[in-house]
Amino acid sequence: MILAVKSGKFACIFNLRLTIAGNYSVSSTNAPTLLDEVRRIMRLKHYSLHTERSYCDWIKQFVKFHRTGEKQALFEDSEAKIEAFLSYLATERNVAAATQNQAMNALVFLYKQVLEKPLEKRIDAIRSSKNRHIPVVLSVDEVKQILPRLEGVAQLVVKMLYGSGLRITEAVRLRVQDVDFDYKQTTVRSGKGDKDRVTTFSATLIPLLRNHLDKVRSIHDKDLVDGFGAVYLPHALAKKYPNADKSWGWQYVFPARSLSVDPISGVTRRLTLTNL
């Protein structure tokens, strides 16, 4: 099914294909697909890979839900389409309020940034109920029981989470230069809300961290000998500082166990630890 999209200066033809099994996919032979455009614009605006994948998934579900094709187009009755999809999420799939909001954000991005058709009418969808739950917090004794059951890198990461108040993504994205042993602190870059902050860590972690970084340094040195060792740098720093991506300070404190292909750049490199 071919969907022609025109809005302002933006004009593009997207080939939308629904598989027989019901799994939705976007494909094209020549022109860029809808998801190609979504990814391109999100990367230009420096969205995280996690957000990119989430938005693309919601957009696929949205198009599949409406069977967009011969008689309908994404730019026709946009607000009504979004309202129906969001109501379906709340009433049929019983998603949480935060999940429904995420789907809404993805669709607003699609129309405003990709299709260049800002939503003008009010979207009055059925809202998911907001259930307030008391957070479950481990006691000190419970933490003492859990930590000995962990070992190696996993234990060190958990100790950083517990002792420094780091989120999991913040811990695995730490760079070597963000760990300050003299002040016993770590600098979190682009944390929640894209904000930087400084947090401390226990002095008992110093020998463990130093020993761990010695091992990581050996891995990095071997990667360099093998012709790899270049890590991802944010905000186009790789172009500004051509050799910084191979420097020790920019390496991840918790790198992946093996080399893999970067899903954004296509470069083979050592990414962050994802499986403890």
PyRosetta script that sets phi, psi and omega in degrees:
from pyrosetta import init, pose_from_sequence

init()
pose = pose_from_sequence("MILAVKSGKFACIFNLRLTIAGNYSVSSTNAPTLLDEVRRIMRLKHYSLHTERSYCDWIKQFVKFHRTGEKQALFEDSEAKIEAFLSYLATERNVAAATQNQAMNALVFLYKQVLEKPLEKRIDAIRSSKNRHIPVVLSVDEVKQILPRLEGVAQLVVKMLYGSGLRITEAVRLRVQDVDFDYKQTTVRSGKGDKDRVTTFSATLIPLLRNHLDKVRSIHDKDLVDGFGAVYLPHALAKKYPNADKSWGWQYVFPARSLSVDPISGVTRRLTLTNL")
pose.set_psi(1, 132.7)
pose.set_omega(1, -177.8)
pose.set_phi(2, -105.4)
pose.set_psi(2, 129.3)
pose.set_omega(2, 178.7)
pose.set_phi(3, -117.9)
pose.set_psi(3, 117.6)
pose.set_omega(3, 177.9)
pose.set_phi(4, -93.0)
pose.set_psi(4, 128.0)
pose.set_omega(4, -178.4)
pose.set_phi(5, -118.9)
pose.set_psi(5, 123.7)
pose.set_omega(5, 176.6)
pose.set_phi(6, -134.1)
pose.set_psi(6, 130.4)
pose.set_omega(6, 178.1)
pose.set_phi(7, -160.0)
pose.set_psi(7, 115.6)
pose.set_omega(7, -179.4)
pose.set_phi(8, 61.4)
pose.set_psi(8, -127.6)
pose.set_omega(8, 179.7)
pose.set_phi(9, -85.6)
pose.set_psi(9, -6.0)
pose.set_omega(9, -174.9)
pose.set_phi(10, -92.5)
pose.set_psi(10, 127.9)
pose.set_omega(10, 175.9)
pose.set_phi(11, -145.4)
pose.set_psi(11, 125.7)
pose.set_omega(11, -178.6)
pose.set_phi(12, -156.2)
pose.set_psi(12, 149.6)
pose.set_omega(12, 177.9)
pose.set_phi(13, -110.5)
pose.set_psi(13, 125.1)
pose.set_omega(13, -178.4)
pose.set_phi(14, -112.5)
pose.set_psi(14, 137.1)
pose.set_omega(14, 177.7)
pose.set_phi(15, -99.0)
pose.set_psi(15, 111.2)
pose.set_omega(15, -177.2)
pose.set_phi(16, -106.4)
pose.set_psi(16, 127.8)
pose.set_omega(16, -176.9)
pose.set_phi(17, -129.4)
pose.set_psi(17, 127.7)
pose.set_omega(17, 174.2)
pose.set_phi(18, -100.3)
pose.set_psi(18, 125.4)
pose.set_omega(18, -179.4)
pose.set_phi(19, -74.0)
pose.set_psi(19, 157.1)
pose.set_omega(19, -177.8)
pose.set_phi(20, -62.2)
pose.set_psi(20, -34.8)
pose.set_omega(20, -177.2)
pose.set_phi(21, -73.0)
pose.set_psi(21, -9.9)
pose.set_omega(21, 179.6)
pose.set_phi(22, 100.0)
pose.set_psi(22, -7.5)
pose.set_omega(22, 176.8)
pose.set_phi(23, -79.3)
pose.set_psi(23, 129.2)
pose.set_omega(23, -176.1)
pose.set_phi(24, -88.8)
pose.set_psi(24, 136.4)
pose.set_omega(24, 176.0)
pose.set_phi(25, -143.1)
pose.set_psi(25, 155.2)
pose.set_omega(25, 179.3)
pose.set_phi(26, -115.5)
pose.set_psi(26, 123.6)
pose.set_omega(26, -177.4)
pose.set_phi(27, -137.8)
pose.set_psi(27, 163.4)
pose.set_omega(27, -179.9)
pose.set_phi(28, -161.8)
pose.set_psi(28, 152.6)
pose.set_omega(28, 178.3)
pose.set_phi(29, -97.1)
pose.set_psi(29, -41.4)
pose.set_omega(29, -177.1)
pose.set_phi(30, -119.6)
pose.set_psi(30, -60.7)
pose.set_omega(30, -176.0)
pose.set_phi(31, -72.4)
pose.set_psi(31, 154.0)
pose.set_omega(31, 176.5)
pose.set_phi(32, -64.5)
pose.set_psi(32, 143.0)
pose.set_omega(32, 179.6)
pose.set_phi(33, -79.2)
pose.set_psi(33, 170.9)
pose.set_omega(33, 178.3)
pose.set_phi(34, -59.6)
pose.set_psi(34, -45.8)
pose.set_omega(34, -179.1)
pose.set_phi(35, -69.2)
pose.set_psi(35, -30.2)
pose.set_omega(35, 174.6)
pose.set_phi(36, -59.8)
pose.set_psi(36, -43.3)
pose.set_omega(36, 179.8)
pose.set_phi(37, -67.7)
pose.set_psi(37, -39.6)
pose.set_omega(37, 178.4)
pose.set_phi(38, -60.8)
pose.set_psi(38, -48.3)
pose.set_omega(38, -179.5)
pose.set_phi(39, -63.3)
pose.set_psi(39, -43.0)
pose.set_omega(39, -178.1)
pose.set_phi(40, -60.0)
pose.set_psi(40, -46.3)
pose.set_omega(40, -177.3)
pose.set_phi(41, -70.7)
pose.set_psi(41, -37.7)
pose.set_omega(41, 179.0)
pose.set_phi(42, -64.5)
pose.set_psi(42, -37.1)
pose.set_omega(42, 179.3)
pose.set_phi(43, -72.6)
pose.set_psi(43, -33.0)
pose.set_omega(43, 175.4)
pose.set_phi(44, -64.3)
pose.set_psi(44, -32.1)
pose.set_omega(44, -178.7)
pose.set_phi(45, -95.2)
pose.set_psi(45, 8.7)
pose.set_omega(45, 173.7)
pose.set_phi(46, 62.1)
pose.set_psi(46, 38.8)
pose.set_omega(46, 172.3)
pose.set_phi(47, -73.7)
pose.set_psi(47, 152.8)
pose.set_omega(47, 179.6)
pose.set_phi(48, -71.5)
pose.set_psi(48, 157.7)
pose.set_omega(48, 178.9)
pose.set_phi(49, -62.8)
pose.set_psi(49, -35.9)
pose.set_omega(49, 178.3)
pose.set_phi(50, -61.4)
pose.set_psi(50, -45.1)
pose.set_omega(50, 179.3)
pose.set_phi(51, -66.7)
pose.set_psi(51, -39.1)
pose.set_omega(51, 179.1)
pose.set_phi(52, -59.1)
pose.set_psi(52, -47.6)
pose.set_omega(52, -179.5)
pose.set_phi(53, -65.1)
pose.set_psi(53, -38.7)
pose.set_omega(53, 179.8)
pose.set_phi(54, -64.9)
pose.set_psi(54, -47.3)
pose.set_omega(54, -179.5)
pose.set_phi(55, -62.7)
pose.set_psi(55, -43.4)
pose.set_omega(55, -180.0)
pose.set_phi(56, -61.8)
pose.set_psi(56, -38.9)
pose.set_omega(56, 179.7)
pose.set_phi(57, -65.5)
pose.set_psi(57, -42.2)
pose.set_omega(57, 179.2)
pose.set_phi(58, -66.7)
pose.set_psi(58, -37.7)
pose.set_omega(58, 179.0)
pose.set_phi(59, -66.0)
pose.set_psi(59, -40.1)
pose.set_omega(59, 176.6)
pose.set_phi(60, -62.0)
pose.set_psi(60, -43.5)
pose.set_omega(60, 179.2)
pose.set_phi(61, -64.3)
pose.set_psi(61, -37.5)
pose.set_omega(61, -179.6)
pose.set_phi(62, -63.8)
pose.set_psi(62, -47.1)
pose.set_omega(62, -179.0)
pose.set_phi(63, -67.9)
pose.set_psi(63, -39.1)
pose.set_omega(63, 178.1)
pose.set_phi(64, -64.4)
pose.set_psi(64, -39.9)
pose.set_omega(64, -179.1)
pose.set_phi(65, -60.0)
pose.set_psi(65, -40.2)
pose.set_omega(65, -176.4)
pose.set_phi(66, -94.1)
pose.set_psi(66, -2.6)
pose.set_omega(66, -179.1)
pose.set_phi(67, 49.1)
pose.set_psi(67, 45.8)
pose.set_omega(67, -176.7)
pose.set_phi(68, -58.5)
pose.set_psi(68, 123.9)
pose.set_omega(68, -178.0)
pose.set_phi(69, -167.3)
pose.set_psi(69, -120.8)
pose.set_omega(69, -169.7)
pose.set_phi(70, -64.4)
pose.set_psi(70, -42.4)
pose.set_omega(70, -173.3)
pose.set_phi(71, -98.4)
pose.set_psi(71, -15.2)
pose.set_omega(71, -177.9)
pose.set_phi(72, -127.7)
pose.set_psi(72, 158.7)
pose.set_omega(72, 176.7)
pose.set_phi(73, -139.7)
pose.set_psi(73, 156.1)
pose.set_omega(73, -177.0)
pose.set_phi(74, -59.7)
pose.set_psi(74, -30.0)
pose.set_omega(74, -175.3)
pose.set_phi(75, -89.3)
pose.set_psi(75, 3.1)
pose.set_omega(75, 178.4)
pose.set_phi(76, -100.2)
pose.set_psi(76, 127.1)
pose.set_omega(76, -179.0)
pose.set_phi(77, 51.2)
pose.set_psi(77, 48.6)
pose.set_omega(77, -174.0)
pose.set_phi(78, -57.4)
pose.set_psi(78, -49.3)
pose.set_omega(78, -176.9)
pose.set_phi(79, -62.6)
pose.set_psi(79, -39.1)
pose.set_omega(79, 179.5)
pose.set_phi(80, -65.3)
pose.set_psi(80, -38.8)
pose.set_omega(80, 178.5)
pose.set_phi(81, -63.1)
pose.set_psi(81, -46.3)
pose.set_omega(81, -178.9)
pose.set_phi(82, -64.4)
pose.set_psi(82, -41.8)
pose.set_omega(82, -179.7)
pose.set_phi(83, -61.1)
pose.set_psi(83, -43.3)
pose.set_omega(83, -179.7)
pose.set_phi(84, -65.3)
pose.set_psi(84, -40.8)
pose.set_omega(84, -178.3)
pose.set_phi(85, -68.2)
pose.set_psi(85, -44.2)
pose.set_omega(85, -179.9)
pose.set_phi(86, -65.6)
pose.set_psi(86, -37.3)
pose.set_omega(86, 177.8)
pose.set_phi(87, -66.2)
pose.set_psi(87, -37.5)
pose.set_omega(87, 176.9)
pose.set_phi(88, -62.0)
pose.set_psi(88, -41.2)
pose.set_omega(88, 178.8)
pose.set_phi(89, -61.4)
pose.set_psi(89, -38.0)
pose.set_omega(89, -177.1)
pose.set_phi(90, -77.1)
pose.set_psi(90, -41.2)
pose.set_omega(90, -172.5)
pose.set_phi(91, -91.6)
pose.set_psi(91, -36.6)
pose.set_omega(91, -175.8)
pose.set_phi(92, -96.6)
pose.set_psi(92, -38.4)
pose.set_omega(92, -177.3)
pose.set_phi(93, -100.9)
pose.set_psi(93, -9.9)
pose.set_omega(93, 176.0)
pose.set_phi(94, 53.2)
pose.set_psi(94, 43.6)
pose.set_omega(94, -179.8)
pose.set_phi(95, -74.6)
pose.set_psi(95, 160.0)
pose.set_omega(95, 178.5)
pose.set_phi(96, -72.2)
pose.set_psi(96, 161.2)
pose.set_omega(96, -178.9)
pose.set_phi(97, -59.5)
pose.set_psi(97, -40.0)
pose.set_omega(97, -179.5)
pose.set_phi(98, -65.0)
pose.set_psi(98, -36.8)
pose.set_omega(98, 178.6)
pose.set_phi(99, -67.2)
pose.set_psi(99, -42.1)
pose.set_omega(99, 178.0)
pose.set_phi(100, -63.5)
pose.set_psi(100, -40.0)
pose.set_omega(100, 178.0)
pose.set_phi(101, -64.1)
pose.set_psi(101, -37.2)
pose.set_omega(101, 178.6)
pose.set_phi(102, -64.3)
pose.set_psi(102, -41.9)
pose.set_omega(102, 177.3)
pose.set_phi(103, -62.2)
pose.set_psi(103, -41.5)
pose.set_omega(103, 178.5)
pose.set_phi(104, -61.6)
pose.set_psi(104, -44.6)
pose.set_omega(104, -180.0)
pose.set_phi(105, -61.7)
pose.set_psi(105, -39.0)
pose.set_omega(105, 179.5)
pose.set_phi(106, -63.9)
pose.set_psi(106, -41.4)
pose.set_omega(106, -178.0)
pose.set_phi(107, -73.2)
pose.set_psi(107, -36.2)
pose.set_omega(107, 175.2)
pose.set_phi(108, -62.6)
pose.set_psi(108, -41.0)
pose.set_omega(108, 177.1)
pose.set_phi(109, -62.3)
pose.set_psi(109, -43.2)
pose.set_omega(109, 179.9)
pose.set_phi(110, -57.2)
pose.set_psi(110, -50.7)
pose.set_omega(110, -175.2)
pose.set_phi(111, -74.6)
pose.set_psi(111, -40.7)
pose.set_omega(111, -175.9)
pose.set_phi(112, -78.1)
pose.set_psi(112, -45.3)
pose.set_omega(112, -172.7)
pose.set_phi(113, -94.3)
pose.set_psi(113, -35.5)
pose.set_omega(113, -175.0)
pose.set_phi(114, -94.4)
pose.set_psi(114, -54.2)
pose.set_omega(114, -179.6)
pose.set_phi(115, -82.2)
pose.set_psi(115, -11.3)
pose.set_omega(115, -178.2)
pose.set_phi(116, 54.7)
pose.set_psi(116, 43.5)
pose.set_omega(116, 177.5)
pose.set_phi(117, -132.0)
pose.set_psi(117, 82.7)
pose.set_omega(117, -179.2)
pose.set_phi(118, -57.5)
pose.set_psi(118, 143.6)
pose.set_omega(118, 178.9)
pose.set_phi(119, -76.3)
pose.set_psi(119, 126.6)
pose.set_omega(119, -174.3)
pose.set_phi(120, -106.3)
pose.set_psi(120, -31.4)
pose.set_omega(120, -177.4)
pose.set_phi(121, -89.4)
pose.set_psi(121, 160.4)
pose.set_omega(121, 179.1)
pose.set_phi(122, -72.1)
pose.set_psi(122, 137.4)
pose.set_omega(122, 177.2)
pose.set_phi(123, -103.9)
pose.set_psi(123, 107.4)
pose.set_omega(123, -174.4)
pose.set_phi(124, -109.9)
pose.set_psi(124, 65.4)
pose.set_omega(124, -178.5)
pose.set_phi(125, -81.8)
pose.set_psi(125, 158.8)
pose.set_omega(125, 173.7)
pose.set_phi(126, -68.3)
pose.set_psi(126, 126.3)
pose.set_omega(126, -174.3)
pose.set_phi(127, -91.0)
pose.set_psi(127, 143.9)
pose.set_omega(127, 173.7)
pose.set_phi(128, -70.0)
pose.set_psi(128, 145.6)
pose.set_omega(128, -179.2)
pose.set_phi(129, -73.2)
pose.set_psi(129, 142.8)
pose.set_omega(129, 178.5)
pose.set_phi(130, -95.8)
pose.set_psi(130, 104.7)
pose.set_omega(130, 178.7)
pose.set_phi(131, -92.1)
pose.set_psi(131, 123.1)
pose.set_omega(131, 179.9)
pose.set_phi(132, -94.9)
pose.set_psi(132, 118.6)
pose.set_omega(132, -179.9)
pose.set_phi(133, -114.4)
pose.set_psi(133, 143.3)
pose.set_omega(133, 175.8)
pose.set_phi(134, -72.3)
pose.set_psi(134, 126.6)
pose.set_omega(134, -178.2)
pose.set_phi(135, -63.7)
pose.set_psi(135, 143.4)
pose.set_omega(135, 177.9)
pose.set_phi(136, -90.6)
pose.set_psi(136, 119.5)
pose.set_omega(136, -178.2)
pose.set_phi(137, -118.2)
pose.set_psi(137, 128.0)
pose.set_omega(137, 178.9)
pose.set_phi(138, -70.5)
pose.set_psi(138, 141.3)
pose.set_omega(138, 175.7)
pose.set_phi(139, -79.1)
pose.set_psi(139, 168.3)
pose.set_omega(139, 179.7)
pose.set_phi(140, -61.3)
pose.set_psi(140, -41.7)
pose.set_omega(140, 179.8)
pose.set_phi(141, -63.5)
pose.set_psi(141, -39.1)
pose.set_omega(141, 179.4)
pose.set_phi(142, -65.6)
pose.set_psi(142, -40.0)
pose.set_omega(142, 177.5)
pose.set_phi(143, -63.0)
pose.set_psi(143, -40.7)
pose.set_omega(143, 179.2)
pose.set_phi(144, -64.2)
pose.set_psi(144, -27.7)
pose.set_omega(144, 177.7)
pose.set_phi(145, -79.5)
pose.set_psi(145, -30.8)
pose.set_omega(145, -176.9)
pose.set_phi(146, -78.9)
pose.set_psi(146, -46.0)
pose.set_omega(146, -174.0)
pose.set_phi(147, -54.9)
pose.set_psi(147, -44.0)
pose.set_omega(147, 179.7)
pose.set_phi(148, -64.2)
pose.set_psi(148, -19.6)
pose.set_omega(148, -179.9)
pose.set_phi(149, -79.8)
pose.set_psi(149, -11.7)
pose.set_omega(149, 177.7)
pose.set_phi(150, -99.6)
pose.set_psi(150, 161.9)
pose.set_omega(150, 178.8)
pose.set_phi(151, -150.2)
pose.set_psi(151, 162.4)
pose.set_omega(151, 175.1)
pose.set_phi(152, 63.5)
pose.set_psi(152, -141.3)
pose.set_omega(152, -177.1)
pose.set_phi(153, -63.1)
pose.set_psi(153, -38.7)
pose.set_omega(153, -179.3)
pose.set_phi(154, -59.0)
pose.set_psi(154, -42.8)
pose.set_omega(154, 179.5)
pose.set_phi(155, -65.6)
pose.set_psi(155, -40.5)
pose.set_omega(155, -179.8)
pose.set_phi(156, -64.7)
pose.set_psi(156, -41.3)
pose.set_omega(156, 178.6)
pose.set_phi(157, -62.6)
pose.set_psi(157, -45.1)
pose.set_omega(157, -179.0)
pose.set_phi(158, -64.6)
pose.set_psi(158, -37.7)
pose.set_omega(158, 177.3)
pose.set_phi(159, -63.9)
pose.set_psi(159, -36.6)
pose.set_omega(159, 176.4)
pose.set_phi(160, -67.0)
pose.set_psi(160, -40.5)
pose.set_omega(160, 178.9)
pose.set_phi(161, -62.1)
pose.set_psi(161, -47.0)
pose.set_omega(161, -175.7)
pose.set_phi(162, -73.7)
pose.set_psi(162, -43.8)
pose.set_omega(162, -175.2)
pose.set_phi(163, -80.4)
pose.set_psi(163, -27.0)
pose.set_omega(163, -176.2)
pose.set_phi(164, -110.9)
pose.set_psi(164, -4.4)
pose.set_omega(164, 179.4)
pose.set_phi(165, 69.2)
pose.set_psi(165, 33.1)
pose.set_omega(165, -180.0)
pose.set_phi(166, -87.9)
pose.set_psi(166, 148.7)
pose.set_omega(166, 168.3)
pose.set_phi(167, -79.6)
pose.set_psi(167, 160.2)
pose.set_omega(167, -177.3)
pose.set_phi(168, -59.0)
pose.set_psi(168, -46.3)
pose.set_omega(168, -178.8)
pose.set_phi(169, -64.4)
pose.set_psi(169, -33.6)
pose.set_omega(169, 178.7)
pose.set_phi(170, -68.2)
pose.set_psi(170, -37.9)
pose.set_omega(170, -178.8)
pose.set_phi(171, -67.7)
pose.set_psi(171, -47.5)
pose.set_omega(171, -175.6)
pose.set_phi(172, -73.5)
pose.set_psi(172, -16.5)
pose.set_omega(172, 178.5)
pose.set_phi(173, -95.2)
pose.set_psi(173, 2.5)
pose.set_omega(173, 179.3)
pose.set_phi(174, -61.2)
pose.set_psi(174, 138.1)
pose.set_omega(174, 175.1)
pose.set_phi(175, -100.0)
pose.set_psi(175, 157.8)
pose.set_omega(175, -179.1)
pose.set_phi(176, -56.2)
pose.set_psi(176, -41.2)
pose.set_omega(176, -177.1)
pose.set_phi(177, -71.5)
pose.set_psi(177, -10.5)
pose.set_omega(177, 178.9)
pose.set_phi(178, -86.8)
pose.set_psi(178, -5.2)
pose.set_omega(178, 179.4)
pose.set_phi(179, -101.5)
pose.set_psi(179, 117.2)
pose.set_omega(179, -179.1)
pose.set_phi(180, -110.0)
pose.set_psi(180, 105.3)
pose.set_omega(180, -177.8)
pose.set_phi(181, -72.9)
pose.set_psi(181, -31.0)
pose.set_omega(181, -178.9)
pose.set_phi(182, -64.3)
pose.set_psi(182, -43.9)
pose.set_omega(182, -179.5)
pose.set_phi(183, -95.0)
pose.set_psi(183, -2.1)
pose.set_omega(183, -178.5)
pose.set_phi(184, 52.6)
pose.set_psi(184, 54.8)
pose.set_omega(184, -179.0)
pose.set_phi(185, -145.7)
pose.set_psi(185, 157.3)
pose.set_omega(185, 175.1)
pose.set_phi(186, -122.2)
pose.set_psi(186, 147.2)
pose.set_omega(186, 177.4)
pose.set_phi(187, -106.0)
pose.set_psi(187, 119.6)
pose.set_omega(187, 179.0)
pose.set_phi(188, -91.1)
pose.set_psi(188, 120.8)
pose.set_omega(188, -178.9)
pose.set_phi(189, -98.1)
pose.set_psi(189, 133.4)
pose.set_omega(189, 175.5)
pose.set_phi(190, 51.2)
pose.set_psi(190, 54.0)
pose.set_omega(190, 177.0)
pose.set_phi(191, -76.0)
pose.set_psi(191, -153.3)
pose.set_omega(191, -179.2)
pose.set_phi(192, -59.8)
pose.set_psi(192, 131.8)
pose.set_omega(192, -176.6)
pose.set_phi(193, 77.1)
pose.set_psi(193, 14.8)
pose.set_omega(193, -179.8)
pose.set_phi(194, 58.8)
pose.set_psi(194, 35.7)
pose.set_omega(194, -179.2)
pose.set_phi(195, -110.5)
pose.set_psi(195, 148.3)
pose.set_omega(195, 175.3)
pose.set_phi(196, -92.8)
pose.set_psi(196, 151.0)
pose.set_omega(196, 175.7)
pose.set_phi(197, -155.4)
pose.set_psi(197, 163.0)
pose.set_omega(197, 179.4)
pose.set_phi(198, -116.3)
pose.set_psi(198, 135.5)
pose.set_omega(198, 177.9)
pose.set_phi(199, -136.4)
pose.set_psi(199, 153.5)
pose.set_omega(199, -175.8)
pose.set_phi(200, -95.6)
pose.set_psi(200, 165.1)
pose.set_omega(200, 172.4)
pose.set_phi(201, -137.0)
pose.set_psi(201, 158.0)
pose.set_omega(201, -175.5)
pose.set_phi(202, -68.5)
pose.set_psi(202, 146.1)
pose.set_omega(202, 178.2)
pose.set_phi(203, -63.3)
pose.set_psi(203, -23.4)
pose.set_omega(203, 179.5)
pose.set_phi(204, -68.7)
pose.set_psi(204, -17.6)
pose.set_omega(204, 179.9)
pose.set_phi(205, -84.8)
pose.set_psi(205, -13.5)
pose.set_omega(205, -175.6)
pose.set_phi(206, -57.5)
pose.set_psi(206, -53.0)
pose.set_omega(206, 179.7)
pose.set_phi(207, -63.9)
pose.set_psi(207, -34.5)
pose.set_omega(207, 178.9)
pose.set_phi(208, -66.6)
pose.set_psi(208, -43.1)
pose.set_omega(208, 179.3)
pose.set_phi(209, -66.8)
pose.set_psi(209, -42.2)
pose.set_omega(209, -180.0)
pose.set_phi(210, -62.7)
pose.set_psi(210, -44.2)
pose.set_omega(210, 179.2)
pose.set_phi(211, -63.2)
pose.set_psi(211, -41.2)
pose.set_omega(211, 178.6)
pose.set_phi(212, -64.1)
pose.set_psi(212, -43.5)
pose.set_omega(212, -178.8)
pose.set_phi(213, -67.8)
pose.set_psi(213, -29.7)
pose.set_omega(213, 175.0)
pose.set_phi(214, -61.7)
pose.set_psi(214, -41.3)
pose.set_omega(214, 179.0)
pose.set_phi(215, -68.3)
pose.set_psi(215, -41.0)
pose.set_omega(215, 179.2)
pose.set_phi(216, -64.5)
pose.set_psi(216, -37.2)
pose.set_omega(216, 178.8)
pose.set_phi(217, -62.4)
pose.set_psi(217, -40.1)
pose.set_omega(217, 178.7)
pose.set_phi(218, -64.0)
pose.set_psi(218, -40.6)
pose.set_omega(218, 178.2)
pose.set_phi(219, -63.9)
pose.set_psi(219, -43.0)
pose.set_omega(219, -179.3)
pose.set_phi(220, -64.5)
pose.set_psi(220, -42.1)
pose.set_omega(220, 178.9)
pose.set_phi(221, -61.0)
pose.set_psi(221, -40.2)
pose.set_omega(221, 178.9)
pose.set_phi(222, -67.1)
pose.set_psi(222, -39.3)
pose.set_omega(222, 177.6)
pose.set_phi(223, -60.4)
pose.set_psi(223, -40.5)
pose.set_omega(223, 179.3)
pose.set_phi(224, -63.5)
pose.set_psi(224, -42.3)
pose.set_omega(224, 179.1)
pose.set_phi(225, -63.0)
pose.set_psi(225, -35.3)
pose.set_omega(225, -178.6)
pose.set_phi(226, -82.0)
pose.set_psi(226, 0.6)
pose.set_omega(226, 178.4)
pose.set_phi(227, 92.3)
pose.set_psi(227, 14.0)
pose.set_omega(227, 179.3)
pose.set_phi(228, -117.6)
pose.set_psi(228, -142.1)
pose.set_omega(228, 175.6)
pose.set_phi(229, 92.1)
pose.set_psi(229, -1.0)
pose.set_omega(229, 178.5)
pose.set_phi(230, -87.8)
pose.set_psi(230, 124.1)
pose.set_omega(230, -178.7)
pose.set_phi(231, -101.1)
pose.set_psi(231, 159.8)
pose.set_omega(231, 177.7)
pose.set_phi(232, -67.6)
pose.set_psi(232, 135.3)
pose.set_omega(232, 175.8)
pose.set_phi(233, -116.2)
pose.set_psi(233, 136.2)
pose.set_omega(233, -178.3)
pose.set_phi(234, -79.6)
pose.set_psi(234, 159.9)
pose.set_omega(234, 171.1)
pose.set_phi(235, 54.6)
pose.set_psi(235, 42.6)
pose.set_omega(235, 174.6)
pose.set_phi(236, 58.2)
pose.set_psi(236, 26.0)
pose.set_omega(236, 179.2)
pose.set_phi(237, -67.6)
pose.set_psi(237, -23.9)
pose.set_omega(237, 179.4)
pose.set_phi(238, -63.1)
pose.set_psi(238, -32.0)
pose.set_omega(238, 179.0)
pose.set_phi(239, -78.9)
pose.set_psi(239, -36.0)
pose.set_omega(239, -179.0)
pose.set_phi(240, -73.4)
pose.set_psi(240, -38.2)
pose.set_omega(240, 179.1)
pose.set_phi(241, -124.8)
pose.set_psi(241, 87.9)
pose.set_omega(241, -170.9)
pose.set_phi(242, -55.5)
pose.set_psi(242, -31.4)
pose.set_omega(242, -176.0)
pose.set_phi(243, -102.5)
pose.set_psi(243, -0.5)
pose.set_omega(243, -176.2)
pose.set_phi(244, -66.1)
pose.set_psi(244, -29.8)
pose.set_omega(244, -175.8)
pose.set_phi(245, -67.3)
pose.set_psi(245, -15.9)
pose.set_omega(245, 177.8)
pose.set_phi(246, -104.5)
pose.set_psi(246, -2.8)
pose.set_omega(246, -178.6)
pose.set_phi(247, -73.3)
pose.set_psi(247, 153.0)
pose.set_omega(247, -176.5)
pose.set_phi(248, -63.9)
pose.set_psi(248, -39.8)
pose.set_omega(248, -175.8)
pose.set_phi(249, -61.3)
pose.set_psi(249, -29.3)
pose.set_omega(249, -177.7)
pose.set_phi(250, -87.8)
pose.set_psi(250, -5.8)
pose.set_omega(250, -178.4)
pose.set_phi(251, -69.9)
pose.set_psi(251, 154.2)
pose.set_omega(251, 179.0)
pose.set_phi(252, -73.4)
pose.set_psi(252, 140.2)
pose.set_omega(252, 175.4)
pose.set_phi(253, -65.9)
pose.set_psi(253, -36.5)
pose.set_omega(253, 179.9)
pose.set_phi(254, -121.4)
pose.set_psi(254, 78.2)
pose.set_omega(254, -179.0)
pose.set_phi(255, -77.4)
pose.set_psi(255, 164.7)
pose.set_omega(255, 177.0)
pose.set_phi(256, -66.4)
pose.set_psi(256, 157.9)
pose.set_omega(256, -177.9)
pose.set_phi(257, -71.3)
pose.set_psi(257, -23.5)
pose.set_omega(257, -177.6)
pose.set_phi(258, -142.5)
pose.set_psi(258, 164.3)
pose.set_omega(258, 176.7)
pose.set_phi(259, -73.5)
pose.set_psi(259, 150.3)
pose.set_omega(259, 177.5)
pose.set_phi(260, -153.8)
pose.set_psi(260, 170.2)
pose.set_omega(260, -178.3)
pose.set_phi(261, -85.4)
pose.set_psi(261, 126.1)
pose.set_omega(261, 176.9)
pose.set_phi(262, -64.2)
pose.set_psi(262, 121.2)
pose.set_omega(262, -176.8)
pose.set_phi(263, -64.8)
pose.set_psi(263, -18.5)
pose.set_omega(263, -179.4)
pose.set_phi(264, -93.5)
pose.set_psi(264, -51.2)
pose.set_omega(264, -175.5)
pose.set_phi(265, -92.1)
pose.set_psi(265, -20.8)
pose.set_omega(265, -176.9)
pose.set_phi(266, 80.1)
pose.set_psi(266, 5.6)
pose.set_omega(266, -179.2)
pose.set_phi(267, -85.2)
pose.set_psi(267, 137.5)
pose.set_omega(267, 175.7)
pose.set_phi(268, -79.0)
pose.set_psi(268, 118.9)
pose.set_omega(268, -177.4)
pose.set_phi(269, -156.0)
pose.set_psi(269, 175.2)
pose.set_omega(269, 177.6)
pose.set_phi(270, -93.6)
pose.set_psi(270, 113.9)
pose.set_omega(270, -177.6)
pose.set_phi(271, -87.5)
pose.set_psi(271, -168.4)
pose.set_omega(271, 179.9)
pose.set_phi(272, -78.8)
pose.set_psi(272, 159.6)
pose.set_omega(272, 177.6)
pose.set_phi(273, -66.0)
pose.set_psi(273, 128.1)
pose.set_omega(273, -179.0)
pose.set_phi(274, -122.3)
pose.set_psi(274, -16.7)
pose.set_omega(274, -177.7)
pose.set_phi(275, -129.8)
pose.set_psi(275, 104.4)
pose.set_omega(275, 178.8)
pose.set_phi(276, -80.4)
pose.dump_pdb("model.pdb")
